Amino acid sequence: MDREMNTLYDVQQLLKQFGVYVYVGKRMWDIELIALELDNLYKSGVVEKDLYLRAKIVLRHEHRFEEENERYK
């Protein structure tokens, strides 16, 4: 399962393949819930380690970006 994993949208599309749709209403909360769902998929053995790690990097980057944006509001 070799796929591009560069954006939050890419991670959302990955979760969608497993019937997981996340929308809480606040982007920061969405990112955090997506990370939890991704962890569960990995622990269940349905997502490969390489793909999981690449997705986690994207989520970490997006989370940090949101933290910076909130700091300057």
KETOR-758086 format. One line per field, with one value per residue (C-alpha): residue number from 1; y, x, z. Coordinates in nm, 4 decimals, decimal comma, m for minus. Layout:
BEGIN
pos: c(NUM | ...)
north: c(Y | ...)
east: c(X | ...)
up: c(Z | ...)
//
This chain:
BEGIN
pos: c(1 | 2 | 3 | 4 | 5 | 6 | 7 | 8 | 9 | 10 | 11 | 12 | 13 | 14 | 15 | 16 | 17 | 18 | 19 | 20 | 21 | 22 | 23 | 24 | 25 | 26 | 27 | 28 | 29 | 30 | 31 | 32 | 33 | 34 | 35 | 36 | 37 | 38 | 39 | 40 | 41 | 42 | 43 | 44 | 45 | 46 | 47 | 48 | 49 | 50 | 51 | 52 | 53 | 54 | 55 | 56 | 57 | 58 | 59 | 60 | 61 | 62 | 63 | 64 | 65 | 66 | 67 | 68 | 69 | 70 | 71 | 72 | 73)
north: c(0,0000 | 0,2679 | 0,6009 | 0,9681 | 1,1014 | 1,4747 | 1,6532 | 1,6217 | 1,5449 | 1,2436 | 1,1110 | 1,1682 | 0,9706 | 0,6849 | 0,6733 | 0,6939 | 0,3632 | 0,2034 | 0,3816 | 0,6389 | 0,9922 | 1,2638 | 1,6078 | 1,7681 | 2,1252 | 2,2629 | 2,1745 | 2,1142 | 1,8681 | 1,6959 | 1,6438 | 1,5011 | 1,2626 | 1,1548 | 1,0724 | 0,8536 | 0,6740 | 0,6188 | 0,4718 | 0,2306 | 0,1212 | 0,0607 | m0,1346 | m0,3448 | m0,4347 | m0,2890 | m0,0050 | m0,0828 | 0,0689 | 0,2803 | 0,4329 | 0,4861 | 0,6710 | 0,8937 | 0,9813 | 1,0583 | 1,2998 | 1,4820 | 1,5016 | 1,6274 | 1,8976 | 2,0038 | 2,0089 | 2,2283 | 2,4611 | 2,4979 | 2,5670 | 2,8448 | 2,9950 | 2,9971 | 3,1617 | 3,4600 | 3,5194)
east: c(0,0000 | 0,2398 | 0,0630 | 0,1421 | 0,0960 | 0,1664 | m0,1463 | m0,4235 | m0,6543 | m0,4377 | m0,4687 | m0,8453 | m0,8679 | m0,6763 | m0,9212 | m1,2148 | m1,1001 | m1,1812 | m1,5127 | m1,3745 | m1,5026 | m1,3945 | m1,5512 | m1,5775 | m1,5957 | m1,2646 | m0,9592 | m0,7344 | m0,9833 | m1,0256 | m0,6487 | m0,6349 | m0,9254 | m0,7797 | m0,4534 | m0,6414 | m0,8307 | m0,5056 | m0,3475 | m0,6389 | m0,6140 | m0,2410 | m0,2854 | m0,5521 | m0,2995 | m0,4859 | m0,2400 | 0,1238 | 0,3960 | 0,5514 | 0,2168 | 0,1248 | 0,4496 | 0,4177 | 0,0604 | 0,1661 | 0,4314 | 0,1674 | m0,0634 | 0,2145 | 0,3001 | m0,0640 | m0,1152 | 0,1925 | 0,0692 | m0,2675 | m0,0951 | 0,1066 | m0,2053 | m0,3900 | m0,0955 | m0,1069 | m0,4836)
up: c(0,0000 | m0,1249 | m0,1428 | m0,1084 | 0,2413 | 0,2361 | 0,3578 | 0,6121 | 0,3204 | 0,2287 | 0,5848 | 0,5776 | 0,2525 | 0,4142 | 0,7050 | 0,4665 | 0,3111 | 0,6467 | 0,6912 | 0,9351 | 0,8846 | 1,1258 | 1,1550 | 1,4958 | 1,3745 | 1,4958 | 1,2859 | 1,5897 | 1,7380 | 1,4010 | 1,3786 | 1,7307 | 1,6696 | 1,3341 | 1,5146 | 1,7637 | 1,4869 | 1,2969 | 1,6110 | 1,6447 | 1,2812 | 1,3210 | 1,6455 | 1,4720 | 1,2037 | 0,9072 | 0,8388 | 0,7625 | 0,9795 | 0,7028 | 0,6046 | 0,9696 | 1,0416 | 0,7353 | 0,8319 | 1,1901 | 1,0608 | 0,8565 | 1,1573 | 1,3838 | 1,1300 | 1,0911 | 1,4688 | 1,5169 | 1,2418 | 1,4174 | 1,7506 | 1,5888 | 1,4308 | 1,7630 | 1,9334 | 1,6962 | 1,7056)
//
